[in-house]
Amino acid sequence: MGSEPLSAPVTITWEVTLGCNLHCDHCLSGSGPGHQMPDELTTAEAKSFIAELDEMDVFQVNIGGGEPFVRPDMLELLEELTDRDISTCVSTNGTQLDESTLDRLEAMDPLFLQVSMDGLRADNDAIRGDGVFDQVVDAVSRLEDRDIGTTVNTVVTRQNVEDLPEIYELATAHGAGLRLNRFRPSGRGEDTWDELRLREEQIRFLHGWIDEHPDVRTGDSFFYLNALGEVRNNTLKQCGAGSMTCLVDPVGDVYPCAFTQWEHLSSGNVIDDGFQAAWNEIANLRSRIDDHEGCPAVAMGSADPNGEDPQLRAILSGD
């Protein structure tokens, strides 16, 4: 840790809204129906922000929420990003992808979709709502016939970790990749952290399974893989939050990452201050997270906020 921030981030995560048609138990942002913030960026403000990203040569924007496609202007904003040749990846729950939406998405390049699936039918629907699993499978099936790069995205929890082989088979059967995300005590995840976080034996199972499936993708050092699925043990304790990447929330406030959205870690606002100024200021926040081993967000959000990432011990000890 302790790396100096670049002059501009390589990639950012942009939560475009807290509105969502679902109410997932582990949602990192605490989004849901009626949760839109009254001062979320307008279309004009969002386009101004995109123009600054282009000026700063930000390579990739990861769009999240909430559910991005509940924003009426989402397709317009995605066209603005891709027309500027900014690589764009949209994380979606898959329930809003009608054929007209897919027609417009297919015309955009470079654009990729990550469709969330948090287990097989029973486990997924317990977290995301009755009937959602079938809607997601239908969406992934329809995407198979589209020229849109698609990945199934799974937040690994105590309930679904042993289902990963079947989730992997389902994804690959429809021509999609599999990407794993770590469950963290963020948003509603704070309330379900003790219920859903992995046990030590499950962590060891997970790492053994990933070793056998190098095509499974994750950019999270918890899984000791880089974004290309290559084993990189030497990156286990490194964190790019605030040095290579950052988070922009629905009202334009900037944080080191999606899981550190605490007021004292905001470095500015993309409209009030400008994104470049907020990014420059983020260097001053690194000292507040650099002392934590493993994932600072987990360390800071867990029962021992001044200690190390509690799940890191299970990886390193092998006990």
Summary of the structure (lengths in Angstrom):
residues: 319
radius of gyration: 18.5
end to end distance: 25.3
largest distance: 53.7
contacts: 1082
relative contact order: 0.14
helix: 40%
strand: 16%
